[in-house]
């Protein structure tokens, strides 16, 4: 399973959106160099308020660009970085990956930890958008579509156009849940 990086984003300050960049540098065990969410322990404000010592399983956020196409059909216009992701992808089913999948992007390696849990800030960005990225399946189960979270196993520079190769974990696969 493979795909492509279409955009990379980072922000040194807490803000909902992240400006796109020519490249980002991933640091092993930390996240995106210079990004407000980089670190060994949690950096997302809601998580820090709960327990600032918990490990940061949300070092790098990836979103599939196909989501922007989907919400566009409902009248929303979303561009890379605007939902706070660090890496925007195309052609890889991020939401279908199991926990522990390794994503190889050049020399960098990310490990998938879980799903992004979309928050009300999405509606502050564009009213009604939250209902587009969180829904229910036919059985009534909650479906989160706002991307996946990862940790950095091996660092390196990531640029638009880079290929993403997914390496599934061995053994029974654990489906993604919010982290």
N, C-alpha and C positions, 0 to 999 in steps of 0.2 A: 504494500500500500504506500503510495507516495503522493506528494502534492508540491506546491510552490509557495514561497513567501511572496506576497504581493505588496506588503508595506511593513515597516517597523516604526515603533513609536516609543517615546519615553518622556517623563516629566519629573523634574527634580522637586516640584512643589505639589502639594495635595490639590488636585483639581479633578473633575470628572473626566475630562478629555485629556488626551496626550498628543502633543504635536508629532507629526511624522518626521522621520530622520532619514538620512542617506544610509545609515547603518547604526546598529547598537552592538555593544560588547556585553556578552553574557559572562558572568563571573561564577565559577563553581561554588555551590553552597550558598550563594547570596542572591543572584538575580541579575537584573539589568544595571550595569554600571551607571551611577548617577540618578537612577530612578528612585522615587520616594518609597516604593514598595520593596526595595532590595534590602535583604538582611536575613540573618539566621533565625530570628524570632519574628512573629507577626508584625506587620506594619499597617494593615488596613485598620482604620480607626475603630470600627465596631468590634473587631477581634482584640485589639489592644485594650479596649474598655473591659472586655470579659476577662482576659488573662494575658498580660503582656509577655509572659514567659513561654507561651506555647510556640512550637516550631512553625516556621513560615512555610506552609505548603502551597502558598500562592505567590511564589517569586516571579513567575512569568505567566502572563495571561495571553492566550491565543484565541482568536475568533476566526471562524470561516467566513470569507467574503460572500459566500452564497447566502448568508443570513441577510446581508444588506440588500441583495436582490429580492429576497422574500418579503422583507418589510417594505421595500420600495413598491411592491405590488399593492400594498395596503395604504400607500400614500405617504410613507415616511422616507426621508432622505438621510442616509447615514453614510459617512465616509470613514476610511481607516483612521484609527486612533480615537474616534469620537465616543466610543463606548468604553474607553479606558484600557484597551488591549495594547500589549507590547508587540505582538506579531499577528498580522493579518494573513490568512492563508487562502488558497483555492485548490480544489481538487482532492482534498483528503477529508474523510469523514471523521472529524475531530470528536464529535459527540458519540460516535460508535466505538471509540477506542476503550479498551479496558484499563483499569488502574494498573500502573506499573509499566505501561507501554513506553518504550524509549523512542524519542523523536530525534533523528540525526539530521542536523542542519549544518553542512560543512563539517568543521571539526567539533562543533558544539553538540552536546547531547542533553536533552531535556527528558525528565521522567514525569509522566502524567500522574497527577495526584487526585484529580476530581473535577467536578463541574463548578463553574462560577455560579454563585447564588445571586441572581439579579436583585437589585434593591430599588427603592422608590426614587433614587436619584435619576434613574432612567426616565421616569415621567417628568422630572424637573427639566431634563434635557429636551425631551419632546413629549408633550402630553399624550398619553395613550400608548406610548411605545412599549411600556412594561408588559401590557397584555399581548403584545406581538412576540416577545421573547420568553414568556412564561405561559404555559397553557396546560391542557389536559389531553391525554391520549384517549383512545376509544374505551379503555377500561377505567377511565377516571383518574389515572395516575398523573402526578405532577410532572411536567416536561420542562426542563430548563434548557434554553437554546443559546444563551449568551456566552458560549465558549467554555474553554477548559483552563485549568490551572496546572502549572508544572513547577518542578524544582530543577535547578541546573546541576547536572552531574559532571559535565565537562564544559569548560568555557570556550569562548571564541566569538568572532565577529559574525553577525547575521545581517544580510542585505536583501532588499527586494530582488527577486529572481532566483534566489537560492532554492535548491531542491530540498524537500523534506522527505525522509525515509522513515517509516514506522516499523519498529521491531516489537512484535507482540511478546508478552511474557509467556513463559512456559506454564504448564499446569492449568487448572481451571481458572477461567478469567472472571475477575470481579468487575461487575458493571460500575460505571461512574456514578458517584453521588456527590452532593455538594460538599465543598471544603471551605 
